[in-house]
Amino acid sequence: MKKFATVLFLLLVFHSNGQQIPQYSQWFLHQFAINPAHAGIKSCVDIHTLYRSQWQDFEGAPNTGFLTFTVPLQVKRKYAFSARHGAGFKFETDQIGQFTTNRINLAYAGHYNFNENDRLSLGIYGGVVQTGYDPTTSTTQLPDPAVMRQSNFLSPDASFGAWFNSENFYLGMALRNLFPSKWEEIGNNSRYRFHMALNGGLRASFTENVSFLPALVIRIPPGNKVSADVNLYADYKNQLGFGLGYRIGDAINAVFSIKIKEQFAVSYSYDYTLTALQSVVKNTHELSFRFSTCKPRRTGTSNCPLFD
């Protein structure tokens, strides 16, 4: 019990003072979940959902998930260099210990094609974030009278994103928590803080049917160390995918994806913890589903959906 209380306390301190943006091992398959510039980037409806169970069977461990929906507002450009537009919706929930955070955002993005392959996208999220504390959800109580009663906090939420892609590479930037807000009932250090994420990736065709897709994301939280994920994903005919990832100093993971009936895909990933918590916490799982109304690609091509 003492070990449990210590680990849970560290998790809650980490949540309130450091990394407040959920992290996903399958981030490269769900770009709109981290960057509003992806709203309507495809010329079709795109629906994604994901559930992450971190350190399964450990009471108070993080459980995270999201549902996203994006749609184009203008599919064809009227003239060269004019923008396509897109809109989106995101619901995200993150529970850790007795704290639960829910975000609801609407998104808008403009997509500017310089030529057939090069595109710049700019987007914004706008919405609300609600954080609640419920001491009745755990049998373990923290020895801090400031957080011994149920509490809820609501504040505005906004993010900005930029994205550039060419035929075989992409670069992205997301600025999160643009409205820092303090949760007075919890303490002076309990506030939503500005976060930045930078990511990039490329596609290298090995054969006509097989592509390799290395990718990198760097997360820059305030008052905490920078974290980074390095991933290598292999795609076969845009039907099957397998990848390996390394979250530097934290965990390794593997992901498998399969497309069903052309427009529906499912992905599963497993994380193995490398930190000092390894002897206490194990088994992190992610399961995601993707649905798109985009027309299937012709047989014999292999393209990551990021480059549509």
C-alpha positions in Angstrom: 0.0 0.0 0.0 2.9 2.4 0.8 4.4 1.7 -2.6 1.0 2.3 -4.3 0.5 5.6 -2.5 3.9 6.8 -3.4 3.5 6.0 -7.1 0.0 7.6 -7.2 1.2 10.7 -5.5 4.0 11.1 -8.0 1.5 10.6 -10.8 -0.7 13.4 -9.5 2.2 15.8 -9.0 3.3 15.0 -12.6 -0.2 15.7 -13.9 -0.7 19.1 -12.1 2.8 20.5 -12.6 4.2 19.0 -15.8 2.9 17.0 -18.7 -0.8 17.9 -19.0 -1.3 16.9 -22.6 -2.0 13.2 -23.1 0.6 11.2 -25.1 -0.2 8.4 -27.5 2.0 5.7 -29.0 -0.1 5.8 -32.2 0.2 9.6 -32.5 1.4 9.3 -36.2 -1.8 7.6 -37.2 -4.0 10.3 -35.6 -2.5 13.7 -36.5 -5.7 15.7 -36.0 -5.8 14.6 -32.3 -2.6 16.6 -31.7 -2.7 19.3 -34.4 -5.8 21.3 -35.5 -4.2 22.1 -38.9 -5.4 18.6 -39.9 -9.0 19.6 -39.9 -10.5 18.7 -43.3 -7.0 18.0 -44.8 -8.5 15.1 -46.7 -11.2 15.5 -49.3 -13.5 13.2 -47.3 -15.1 12.6 -43.9 -12.5 11.2 -41.4 -13.5 9.7 -38.0 -10.9 8.4 -35.5 -11.3 7.1 -32.0 -8.7 5.7 -29.5 -8.5 4.3 -26.0 -5.3 4.1 -24.1 -5.0 2.0 -20.8 -1.7 2.8 -19.2 -0.2 0.5 -16.6 -3.3 -1.8 -16.7 -4.5 -3.3 -13.4 -2.7 -0.5 -11.4 -5.3 1.5 -9.4 -5.1 5.2 -10.3 -3.1 4.7 -13.5 -3.9 6.9 -16.5 -6.7 6.1 -18.8 -7.1 8.2 -21.9 -9.1 8.4 -25.1 -10.5 10.6 -27.8 -13.0 10.8 -30.6 -12.4 13.1 -33.6 -14.4 14.0 -36.7 -13.1 16.1 -39.6 -14.8 17.1 -42.8 -13.7 19.3 -45.8 -15.7 22.5 -46.4 -14.4 23.1 -49.9 -13.1 20.1 -51.8 -11.8 21.7 -55.1 -9.9 24.9 -55.3 -11.3 27.6 -57.7 -7.9 28.9 -58.7 -4.2 28.4 -58.1 -2.9 29.0 -54.5 -6.5 29.4 -53.2 -7.3 27.7 -50.0 -9.3 24.6 -49.2 -11.0 24.7 -45.8 -11.9 22.1 -43.2 -13.6 21.8 -39.9 -13.4 19.3 -37.1 -14.5 18.2 -33.7 -12.5 16.6 -30.9 -13.6 15.1 -27.5 -10.7 14.0 -25.3 -10.8 12.5 -21.8 -7.9 11.8 -19.5 -8.2 10.2 -16.0 -5.3 9.8 -13.6 -6.0 8.9 -10.0 -8.8 11.0 -8.7 -8.4 13.6 -11.4 -10.4 13.6 -14.7 -9.8 16.1 -17.5 -12.3 16.4 -20.4 -11.7 18.6 -23.5 -14.3 19.6 -26.1 -12.9 21.4 -29.1 -14.1 22.7 -32.5 -11.5 23.2 -35.2 -11.0 25.2 -38.4 -8.2 24.9 -40.8 -7.1 26.4 -44.1 -5.0 24.3 -46.6 -2.9 26.2 -49.2 -1.5 24.1 -52.0 1.5 25.8 -53.7 1.6 23.1 -56.4 0.4 19.5 -56.8 2.6 18.2 -53.9 3.4 21.0 -51.5 0.8 22.1 -49.0 0.8 24.5 -46.0 -2.1 24.1 -43.5 -2.9 26.4 -40.6 -5.6 25.5 -38.0 -7.0 26.4 -34.6 -8.9 24.6 -31.8 -11.4 26.4 -29.6 -13.4 25.0 -26.8 -13.5 24.3 -23.1 -11.5 22.0 -20.7 -13.1 20.7 -17.5 -11.0 19.2 -14.7 -12.6 17.4 -11.8 -11.3 15.9 -8.5 -13.2 13.2 -6.8 -11.6 11.7 -3.7 -14.3 8.9 -3.6 -12.9 7.2 -6.7 -9.9 5.7 -4.9 -9.4 3.9 -1.6 -6.1 5.7 -1.1 -6.2 9.3 0.2 -3.5 11.8 -0.2 -2.4 13.5 3.1 -3.2 17.0 1.8 -6.3 18.7 3.2 -6.3 21.1 0.3 -7.5 18.3 -2.0 -9.7 16.3 0.2 -13.0 17.5 -1.1 -14.7 17.1 -4.5 -14.0 19.9 -6.9 -14.5 20.9 -10.6 -12.8 23.6 -12.7 -13.9 24.9 -16.1 -11.7 27.1 -18.4 -11.4 28.1 -22.0 -9.2 26.0 -24.2 -7.4 26.9 -27.5 -4.6 25.6 -29.7 -2.8 26.6 -32.8 -1.3 24.3 -35.4 0.8 24.5 -38.5 1.6 21.7 -41.0 3.6 21.4 -44.2 3.8 18.4 -46.4 5.3 17.5 -49.7 5.0 14.3 -51.6 7.3 12.3 -49.3 7.7 14.2 -46.0 5.9 16.4 -43.5 6.6 18.8 -40.7 4.1 19.9 -38.0 3.9 22.2 -35.0 1.2 22.4 -32.3 0.9 25.0 -29.6 -1.5 23.8 -26.8 -3.1 25.4 -23.8 -2.9 29.0 -25.2 -5.1 30.2 -22.2 -3.2 29.4 -19.0 -5.7 29.0 -16.2 -5.1 28.5 -12.5 -7.2 26.0 -10.5 -7.3 28.0 -7.2 -8.8 25.2 -5.1 -5.9 22.9 -5.8 -3.0 25.3 -5.5 -0.9 28.0 -7.1 1.0 25.5 -9.2 -2.1 23.8 -10.5 -2.7 25.5 -13.8 -3.0 24.6 -17.5 0.3 25.6 -19.0 1.5 26.3 -22.5 2.8 23.2 -24.3 4.5 22.8 -27.7 4.9 19.8 -29.9 7.0 19.4 -33.0 6.8 16.5 -35.4 8.0 15.3 -38.7 8.2 12.2 -40.9 9.0 10.9 -44.3 8.0 8.1 -46.7 10.6 5.9 -48.3 9.3 3.4 -50.9 11.1 0.0 -50.6 9.2 -1.7 -53.4 6.0 -0.9 -55.3 4.0 -2.3 -52.5 6.0 -1.6 -49.4 6.9 1.8 -47.8 8.8 2.7 -44.7 7.6 5.7 -42.7 10.0 7.0 -40.0 8.5 9.7 -37.8 9.6 11.8 -34.8 7.6 13.9 -32.3 9.2 16.2 -29.7 7.0 17.4 -26.7 8.1 20.5 -24.9 6.1 20.9 -21.6 6.8 23.7 -19.1 8.7 23.0 -16.0 9.5 19.5 -17.1 11.9 17.7 -19.3 11.4 17.4 -23.0 10.2 14.1 -24.3 10.5 12.5 -27.7 9.1 9.5 -29.6 10.9 7.9 -32.5 8.9 5.6 -34.7 9.4 3.4 -37.7 6.3 2.2 -39.5 6.1 -0.2 -42.4 3.1 -0.1 -44.8 2.0 -2.8 -47.2 -0.3 -1.7 -50.0 -2.0 0.7 -47.6 -3.7 -2.4 -46.1 -1.4 -3.7 -43.4 1.1 -1.9 -41.2 3.6 -2.7 -38.4 5.7 -0.3 -36.5 8.2 0.0 -33.6 8.6 3.0 -31.4 10.9 4.3 -28.7 9.9 7.0 -26.2 13.3 8.2 -25.1 14.1 7.1 -21.6 10.5 5.9 -21.0 9.2 3.0 -23.0 9.3 1.0 -26.2 6.2 0.0 -28.2 4.9 -2.0 -31.1 1.9 -1.2 -33.3 -0.1 -3.3 -35.8 -2.7 -2.0 -38.2 -5.1 -3.6 -40.6 -7.6 -2.1 -43.0 -11.0 -3.8 -43.3 -13.3 -3.2 -46.2 -11.2 -0.4 -47.7 -12.6 2.4 -45.5 -12.3 1.0 -42.0 -9.0 0.4 -40.1 -8.1 -0.9 -36.7 -4.8 -0.5 -34.8 -3.4 -2.0 -31.6 -0.2 -1.1 -29.8 1.6 -2.3 -26.7 4.0 -0.3 -24.5 6.8 -1.8 -22.4 7.9 0.5 -19.6 11.7 1.1 -19.2 11.7 3.4 -16.2 12.2 2.7 -12.5 8.5 2.0 -12.2 8.9 -1.1 -14.3 8.7 -3.4 -11.2 5.4 -1.9 -10.2 3.6 -1.0 -13.4 3.2 -3.0 -16.6 1.0 -3.5 -19.6 0.0 -0.4 -21.5 -2.4 -0.9 -24.4 -3.8 1.3 -27.1 -6.7 0.4 -29.4 -7.9 2.7 -32.1 -10.4 2.7 -35.0 -10.4 4.8 -38.1 -13.1 5.4 -40.7 -12.8 7.4 -43.9 -15.1 8.0 -46.8 -12.1 8.6 -49.1 -12.0 6.4 -52.2 -9.6 3.5 -52.0 -6.3 3.9 -53.7 -5.5 1.8 -56.8 -3.9 -1.6 -56.4 -0.1 -1.5 -56.3 0.4 1.8 -54.6 1.6 2.3 -51.1 0.8 5.6 -49.5 0.6 6.8 -45.9 -2.8 8.6 -45.4 -0.8 11.6 -44.2 0.2 12.3 -47.7 -3.3 12.3 -49.3 
